[in-house]
Amino acid sequence: MDAFEKLYQSALERKETPKENSYTNYLLDKGVEKITKKVGEESTEVVIASIKGDNGELVEELADLFYHLAVLLVNQGVEPGDVVAELERRALKEGNLKAERKPIEEI
């Protein structure tokens, strides 16, 4: 199981078995508006870290973004495999002025 899948499973576990003082449960209780607000904030922080050229900060902000995306997936009832399937479908697409795409396994 990869790190993102672990994040997702942890968030799913919190949804199924809430834990007192859990930030994940706080987000899930607040719902999609709060979760997407956090996704937006973290996305902006990724952009800022990238522009600054601070790769250490970039990694930290990406980790925060991935966490919030995992919570969003759980909240919305979307599984990581659904996203992977879409990425694989897109990897096979050609044209649209983009470089030839290869299957994910080859990248």
N, C-alpha and C positions, 0 to 999 in steps of 0.2 A: 504494500500500500504506500503510495507516495504521500508527501507532506500535505498537498492540497486535499487529498482524499481524507487524511487524518483530521484536518481542520473541519471539513464537511461533516465527517462522522461525529466529531466532538460536538458541533453545533446541533446536529440531529439528535444526539443523545440528550443534550440540554433541553431541547424541545419536548422530547418524550418523557424525560425525568428532570424537571426543573430543580435547580439548586439555589438555595438562598444566597444572595449577594453575588450572583453570577452576572457578569456584564452581558454575556450572550443572552441570558433570559431577560435582562433589562431591554435589550434591543428587540427581541422577539415579542415581548409584551407591548412595546411601543408601536410595533408594526412597520409596514413597508415605508411609510413616510420618513420615520426616523432612520431606518436602515439605509434607505437610498440617499438621505442627506449625508450620512457618514461615508457612503461610497463616493459621493461627489466631493466631499472634503478631502478624502484620502487621494482621490484622483488628482485634485488640484495640487496637493502636496507632492505627488509624484512628478508632476510637471515642473514645479518650482525646484525640486531637488535636481531634476535633469538639467534645467537651464543653468543652475548654479554649478553644475559639473561635480557635485558631491556624491560620488558613488556609494559611500557608506550610508549617507542619509537616504539615497535613492533605494537602497536595499531595504532599509527599515520601513520606508513609506510603502514600498511594494508589498512587504509582508503585511502591513496594516490593511492595505487595499485587498489583498487576497483573503484575509480573515473576514473582512466585511462582505466580500463577494460570497464567501461560503455561507455566511449567515443569511444573506439575501436569497441564495439558492434554496436553503432549508425553508425559509419563510414562504417562498413562492411555490414550493413543491417541485422544484426542478433538480434533477440529479446531475452530478458532474459528467456522467457518461453521455448525457444529452448534449452537453457543450462539446465534448470530445468528438461525438459523432458529427456535429456540425462543422467543427474544424477539419475533420477528415474529408467531409464532403467538399468543403471549400478548397482544400489542398489539391483536389483533383481538377478543379476548375481551371480553364485556360482562357486567355484573352483579357479583355478589358484593360489593355495597356500595362498589365502587370507581368512580371517575369514568370516564366513557366513554373507552375507549382508542382511540388512533389508530395507524395504521401508523407504524413507526419513521421512515420517510422524511418524515412530516409533523411530527415532533417537533423 
